[in-house]
Every structure is written in C-alpha cells, then in structure tokens.
Amino acid sequence: MLRKLALVLVIIGALNWGSIGIFGFDFVGALFGGQAAVISRVIFTLVGISGLACIPQLFDDDHDDHVD
C-alpha cells in the first residue's frame, strides 16, 4: 500500500514537472496557492520523499521487466 502511494506521488510529480517543462505551468502551485504556499511545499516534499522511497524498486528482483 505504501509503495503504491509513493509511486502515485512520484507520477504526480513527474506530470507536474512535465507540464512545467512543456507548458511553463506548475499545476501543483496553481491548485494550492503558488509554489511558496505551505500546502504546495508539503506536496513537493512528499513527492521528493516518495521519489527516495521508490529507489529500492530499481533493484527489486521481484519486478524484473525481462521475459524468460
């Protein structure tokens, strides 16, 4: 459950960064009162922590992408 929540937050962060890169628009900041707003900073922090929490998945043998 916690891994899925972390992955969802990482996806939200990736989509937000994509929108910043392509359109110059920060969805999280726009929805929650700007980048400096406390709730935006909390969300950005949770996304960052989630990214760190997802690092072990890169080395997890249970989720290999290859087909035998």
C-alpha contacts under 8 A as a table, 3 or more apart, distances in Angstrom:
res1	aa1	res2	aa2	distance
1	M	4	K	5.25
1	M	5	L	6.34
2	L	5	L	5.08
2	L	6	A	6.15
3	R	6	A	5.07
3	R	7	L	6.13
3	R	53	A	7.76
3	R	54	C	7.27
4	K	7	L	4.96
4	K	8	V	6.12
5	L	8	V	5.08
5	L	9	L	6.28
6	A	9	L	5.18
6	A	10	V	6.21
6	A	47	V	7.62
6	A	50	S	4.57
6	A	51	G	7.14
6	A	53	A	6.84
6	A	54	C	6.80
7	L	10	V	4.99
7	L	11	I	6.16
7	L	50	S	6.92
7	L	51	G	7.74
7	L	54	C	6.85
8	V	11	I	5.08
8	V	12	I	6.22
9	L	12	I	4.99
9	L	13	G	6.15
9	L	46	L	7.34
9	L	47	V	5.24
9	L	50	S	6.36
10	V	13	G	5.00
10	V	14	A	6.09
10	V	47	V	5.61
10	V	48	G	7.67
10	V	50	S	6.08
10	V	51	G	5.73
11	I	14	A	4.97
11	I	15	L	6.10
12	I	15	L	5.19
12	I	16	N	6.10
12	I	47	V	7.75
13	G	16	N	5.02
13	G	17	W	6.11
13	G	44	F	7.64
13	G	47	V	5.99
14	A	17	W	5.11
14	A	18	G	6.03
15	L	18	G	4.94
15	L	19	S	6.17
16	N	19	S	5.12
16	N	20	I	6.26
16	N	26	D	6.18
16	N	27	F	5.97
16	N	28	V	6.87
17	W	20	I	4.97
17	W	21	G	6.08
17	W	26	D	7.52
18	G	21	G	5.06
18	G	22	I	5.98
19	S	22	I	5.22
19	S	23	F	5.30
19	S	24	G	6.40
19	S	25	F	5.70
19	S	26	D	6.58
19	S	27	F	7.42
20	I	23	F	5.53
20	I	24	G	4.18
20	I	25	F	4.68
20	I	26	D	5.40
21	G	24	G	5.69
21	G	25	F	7.89
26	D	29	G	5.31
26	D	30	A	6.03
27	F	30	A	5.00
27	F	31	L	6.00
28	V	31	L	5.20
28	V	32	F	6.07
28	V	34	G	7.68
28	V	35	Q	7.67
28	V	40	S	6.35
28	V	43	I	7.89
29	G	32	F	5.33
29	G	33	G	5.74
29	G	34	G	4.01
29	G	35	Q	4.67
29	G	36	A	7.93
29	G	37	A	7.74
29	G	40	S	5.88
30	A	33	G	5.75
30	A	34	G	5.54
30	A	35	Q	7.92
31	L	34	G	7.58
32	F	37	A	6.93
32	F	39	I	6.36
32	F	40	S	5.68
33	G	36	A	7.76
33	G	37	A	5.62
33	G	40	S	7.22
34	G	37	A	5.48
34	G	40	S	6.84
35	Q	40	S	5.75
35	Q	41	R	6.68
36	A	40	S	6.79
36	A	41	R	6.51
37	A	40	S	5.29
37	A	41	R	6.28
38	V	41	R	5.12
38	V	42	V	6.18
39	I	42	V	4.98
39	I	43	I	6.21
40	S	43	I	5.09
40	S	44	F	6.11
41	R	44	F	4.99
41	R	45	T	6.01
42	V	45	T	5.04
42	V	46	L	6.14
43	I	46	L	5.05
43	I	47	V	6.13
44	F	47	V	5.09
44	F	48	G	6.23
45	T	48	G	5.06
45	T	49	I	6.18
46	L	49	I	5.08
46	L	50	S	5.96
47	V	50	S	4.99
47	V	51	G	6.19
48	G	51	G	5.06
48	G	52	L	6.47
49	I	52	L	5.10
49	I	53	A	6.16
50	S	53	A	4.85
50	S	54	C	6.18
51	G	54	C	5.17
51	G	55	I	6.67
52	L	55	I	5.44
53	A	56	P	6.88
54	C	57	Q	5.47
54	C	58	L	7.52
55	I	58	L	5.67
55	I	59	F	7.68
56	P	59	F	5.43
56	P	60	D	6.32
57	Q	60	D	4.88
57	Q	63	H	7.69
60	D	63	H	6.03
60	D	64	D	7.48
61	D	64	D	5.70
